[in-house]
């Protein structure tokens, strides 16, 4: 199940920030870990998630078809910032209850923003063998170092804890297998203003094409 790291309120200001949703929300993950799905879930729950990849979905889908044929990595959308990065990050930072997707590692100016401004992070995790083979299919490249994937995930979890960043760890399969329960907990964590119904309806377990029990490890 998703793990929530509880943050204790120390001042009345913290309570106001929570009550009035005066914080930003970020999705953090390795590529191919369900971050696009979670980003749109947050959008449906009421967060103003900033992204540009879906501005011309028809064009994006056509580009993928030309490159990959019938294989489409994210047929329901990527929901990520693909252009005007600095401008769009300013949009996130200047808008309470806005957010975006971040591919780990969380570092440089992104870490400073998340650490020093009211923020909530949802970190998506997934079985590393599934991530490895999904990345190989998506990037059309040779072997992906599974040791790197393990190390990157462990380091990022430790960083969130050591930096005292308010965060929730969500397993990709938990969302697919227990979507009502997990999305309800996500909604509570981000103080969502919307019902969970649309977010629950959006989750489609059939899009998971890399199930560990069906994979040959190490290929």
C-alpha positions as CSV (number, residue, x, y, z in Angstrom):
1,X,0.0,0.0,0.0
2,X,1.0,3.6,-0.4
3,X,3.2,4.8,2.5
4,X,2.4,8.3,3.9
5,X,5.1,10.0,5.8
6,X,3.3,12.0,8.4
7,X,4.4,15.6,8.9
8,X,3.6,17.2,12.3
9,X,2.3,20.8,12.3
10,X,4.5,23.1,14.3
11,X,2.8,26.5,13.6
12,X,-0.6,27.8,12.8
13,X,0.8,28.7,9.4
14,X,1.2,25.0,8.6
15,X,-2.4,24.4,9.4
16,X,-3.5,27.3,7.1
17,X,-1.3,26.0,4.3
18,X,-3.0,22.6,4.5
19,X,-6.5,23.9,5.0
20,X,-6.3,26.4,2.1
21,X,-4.2,24.1,-0.1
22,X,-1.4,26.7,-0.3
23,X,1.1,24.1,-1.5
24,X,2.3,22.5,-4.7
25,X,2.0,18.9,-5.7
26,X,4.7,16.9,-7.6
27,X,4.9,13.4,-9.0
28,X,8.4,12.0,-8.8
29,X,9.6,8.7,-10.4
30,X,11.8,6.9,-12.8
31,X,10.6,6.7,-16.4
32,X,8.0,3.9,-16.9
33,X,6.7,3.8,-13.4
34,X,3.2,5.1,-13.7
35,X,4.0,8.8,-13.2
36,X,1.9,9.9,-16.2
37,X,-1.1,8.0,-14.8
38,X,-0.6,9.5,-11.3
39,X,-0.2,13.0,-12.8
40,X,-3.6,12.8,-14.5
41,X,-5.1,11.3,-11.4
42,X,-4.0,14.4,-9.5
43,X,-5.5,16.6,-12.3
44,X,-8.8,14.8,-12.0
45,X,-8.7,15.2,-8.2
46,X,-8.4,19.0,-8.7
47,X,-4.7,19.9,-8.8
48,X,-3.7,22.3,-11.5
49,X,-1.1,20.0,-13.0
50,X,1.1,21.9,-15.5
51,X,2.1,20.0,-18.7
52,X,2.5,20.6,-22.4
53,X,2.7,17.1,-23.9
54,X,-1.1,16.9,-24.4
55,X,-1.5,20.3,-26.1
56,X,-1.6,18.5,-29.5
57,X,-2.3,14.9,-28.6
58,X,-3.2,13.9,-32.2
59,X,0.2,15.1,-33.4
60,X,2.0,13.3,-30.6
61,X,0.1,10.1,-31.3
62,X,1.0,10.3,-35.0
63,X,4.7,10.8,-34.2
64,X,4.6,7.7,-32.0
65,X,2.9,5.7,-34.6
66,X,5.5,6.7,-37.2
67,X,8.4,5.7,-34.8
68,X,7.0,2.7,-33.0
69,X,4.2,1.3,-35.2
70,X,1.2,0.1,-33.2
71,X,3.1,0.3,-29.9
72,X,2.2,3.4,-27.9
73,X,3.9,3.8,-24.5
74,X,1.2,6.1,-23.0
75,X,-2.0,6.0,-25.1
76,X,-3.9,8.0,-22.5
77,X,-1.3,10.7,-22.3
78,X,2.1,11.7,-20.9
79,X,1.2,14.8,-18.9
80,X,4.7,16.2,-18.8
81,X,6.4,19.5,-19.5
82,X,8.0,19.2,-22.9
83,X,8.7,22.9,-23.8
84,X,9.2,26.3,-22.1
85,X,10.5,24.5,-19.0
86,X,11.5,27.6,-17.1
87,X,8.3,29.4,-17.8
88,X,6.2,26.5,-16.9
89,X,8.1,25.9,-13.7
90,X,7.4,29.5,-12.8
91,X,3.7,28.9,-13.5
92,X,3.8,26.0,-11.0
93,X,5.6,27.9,-8.3
94,X,3.4,31.0,-8.6
95,X,0.1,29.1,-8.5
96,X,-1.0,27.5,-5.2
97,X,-2.2,23.9,-5.7
98,X,-0.5,23.5,-9.0
99,X,2.1,20.8,-9.8
100,X,4.0,18.8,-12.4
101,X,5.8,15.6,-13.1
102,X,9.5,15.3,-12.2
103,X,11.7,12.5,-13.5
104,X,14.2,11.6,-10.7
105,X,16.7,12.5,-9.4
106,X,15.2,15.5,-7.7
107,X,18.1,17.9,-7.6
108,X,19.4,21.4,-8.5
109,X,16.7,24.1,-8.6
110,X,13.9,21.6,-8.5
111,X,15.1,20.2,-5.2
112,X,15.5,23.7,-3.8
113,X,11.9,24.6,-4.8
114,X,10.4,21.4,-3.4
115,X,12.4,21.7,-0.2
116,X,11.9,25.4,0.5
117,X,8.3,26.0,-0.6
118,X,5.2,24.3,0.7
119,X,5.1,21.0,-1.3
120,X,3.8,17.5,-1.3
121,X,5.5,14.8,-3.3
122,X,4.0,11.5,-4.6
123,X,6.8,9.2,-5.5
124,X,5.8,6.3,-7.8
125,X,7.7,3.0,-7.5
126,X,7.5,-0.2,-9.5
127,X,9.3,-3.5,-9.7
128,X,12.7,-2.7,-11.2
129,X,12.6,-5.6,-13.7
130,X,9.3,-4.2,-15.1
131,X,10.8,-0.7,-15.3
132,X,13.9,-2.1,-17.0
133,X,12.1,-3.9,-19.7
134,X,9.6,-1.2,-20.3
135,X,12.4,1.3,-20.6
136,X,14.1,-0.9,-23.1
137,X,11.0,-1.1,-25.2
138,X,10.3,2.6,-25.0
139,X,13.7,3.9,-25.7
140,X,14.6,1.2,-28.2
141,X,18.0,0.6,-26.7
142,X,20.0,-2.2,-25.3
143,X,20.2,-3.4,-21.7
144,X,19.3,-1.0,-18.9
145,X,21.4,-1.3,-15.7
146,X,19.0,-2.8,-13.1
147,X,21.5,-2.0,-10.3
148,X,21.3,1.7,-11.2
149,X,17.4,1.6,-11.1
150,X,17.5,0.0,-7.6
151,X,20.1,2.5,-6.3
152,X,18.3,5.5,-7.8
153,X,15.0,4.5,-6.1
154,X,16.6,3.9,-2.8
155,X,18.6,7.2,-2.9
156,X,15.5,9.2,-3.8
157,X,13.4,7.7,-1.0
158,X,16.2,8.5,1.5
159,X,16.6,12.1,0.1
160,X,12.9,12.8,0.7
161,X,13.1,11.6,4.2
162,X,16.4,13.4,5.1
163,X,15.2,16.6,3.6
164,X,11.9,16.5,5.5
165,X,9.8,16.7,2.4
166,X,6.1,15.8,2.9
167,X,5.7,12.7,0.7
168,X,3.8,9.6,-0.1
169,X,5.2,6.5,-1.7
170,X,2.8,4.8,-4.1
171,X,3.4,1.5,-5.8
172,X,2.2,1.3,-9.5
173,X,0.5,-2.0,-8.9
174,X,-1.3,-0.8,-5.8
175,X,-3.0,1.8,-8.0
176,X,-4.0,-0.8,-10.6
177,X,-5.1,-3.5,-8.1
178,X,-6.6,-1.3,-5.3
179,X,-7.5,1.9,-7.1
180,X,-10.4,3.0,-4.9
181,X,-8.4,2.6,-1.7
182,X,-5.1,4.0,-3.1
183,X,-6.7,7.0,-4.8
184,X,-8.8,7.7,-1.7
185,X,-5.5,7.9,0.3
186,X,-3.9,10.1,-2.3
187,X,-6.9,12.4,-2.2
188,X,-6.7,12.7,1.5
189,X,-2.9,13.4,1.3
190,X,-3.4,16.2,-1.1
191,X,-6.6,17.5,0.4
192,X,-8.4,17.0,-2.9
193,X,-11.5,19.1,-3.6
194,X,-12.9,16.7,-6.2
195,X,-14.6,13.3,-5.9
196,X,-12.4,10.3,-6.6
197,X,-14.9,8.9,-9.1
198,X,-13.3,10.3,-12.3
199,X,-9.8,9.4,-11.2
200,X,-10.9,5.8,-10.4
201,X,-12.6,5.5,-13.8
202,X,-9.5,6.7,-15.5
203,X,-7.2,3.9,-14.2
204,X,-7.1,1.0,-16.6
205,X,-5.1,-2.1,-15.6
206,X,-5.0,-3.4,-19.1
207,X,-2.4,-0.8,-20.0
208,X,0.2,-2.6,-17.9
209,X,2.1,-4.5,-20.5
210,X,5.1,-5.4,-18.4
211,X,4.0,-7.7,-15.6
212,X,6.8,-9.3,-13.6
213,X,5.1,-12.7,-13.6
214,X,5.1,-12.7,-17.4
215,X,8.6,-11.5,-17.9
216,X,11.8,-13.4,-18.4
217,X,14.2,-11.7,-16.0
218,X,17.5,-10.3,-17.5
219,X,16.6,-10.6,-21.2
